[in-house]
Amino acid sequence: MAELAAYGVSKSYGRTKALDSISFETERGEIFGIIGPDGAGKTTLFRIMTTLVLADSGTVTVAGYDVVKDFAEIRRIIGYMPGRFSLYKDLSVEENLSFFASVFGTTVEENYHLVEGIYRQLEPFRKRRADALSGGMKQKLALCCALIHKPRVLFLDEPTTGVDPVSRKEFWQMLDNLRRQGVTIIVSTPYMDEAGMCDRIALMMNGRFLKIETPENMIRQYDNTLFSVRSGDNASLLRQLRGMPDIKGCYPFGESLHAVAGKDFDISSLRSRLVSESEVHIERIRPTVEDCFLELAEK
């Protein structure tokens, strides 16, 4: 039996369709990433999976429990970390952790081993009010509070948004350790580079899943030629490339441009067709998950 299963989940707010027939399953001990931009429907899906919002249609089960009929049982076995910091800002670090443990009928001492690796970094600030913590420390505290009752499934809605790169890396290392302990993790993020940290990912846009696959297989299935182009005048190159009929797409990517062409495209012929006052650098490159997302979104 799948640890989490969603079938045909749809939700609308007035005329806006937030979710359009979402279906997927996850296995126990898996990190399942939902990757998509703001407004894709990620938060609405998380609220349905965590029993906070009712879907218009479709079903969701967590560990075999139905989110509508068995919501009380589900709330006892899941941890939920919403995108917005939702702990008690006027309480200290240790007071927040103790409070959330007591809500679930346990103590910090009983389940300290679950959060020890994370909480050690918070201990120097244990008397500090939660509102006075840095962004990265707030996220670590929120994760501790979501874990202190030993959840079977952990839901994390954009947990690294607004967090510095070092804290983001540390956070994902923590999630990998939790996965090794058998915790199933459903995580959403707008950052495409975090997709590689997941066992499987779903690319989401406009309330729909475009594709579900492992990050490596998704990249392997990219069926176009992708190349990087750059010069001292990328703006001019962008206009030229977008005007070529055999170029399917071109978009800025860091300090270069990513251009998409068919499988049999001859890159060597491109240099003579581009006009630039500075040297033009062209090379074929391996796609990223972001390139795959843009290709699927275009389709």
Secondary structure, 3 states (H helix, E strand, C coil): CCCEEEEEEEEEECCEEEEEEEEEEECCCCEEEEECCCCCCHHHHHHHHCCCCCCCEEEEEECCEECCCCHHHHHHHEEEECCCCCCCCCCEHHHHHHHHHHHCCCCCCCCHHHHHHHHHHHHHHCCCEHHHCCHHHHHHHHHHHHHCCCCCEEEEECCCCCCCHHHHHHHHHHHHHHHHCCCEEEEEECCHHHHHHCCEEEEEECCEEEEEECHHHHHHCCCCEEEEEECCCHHHHHHHHHCCCCEEEEEEECCEEEEEECCCCCHHHCHHHCCCCCCCEEEECCCCHHHHHHHHHHC
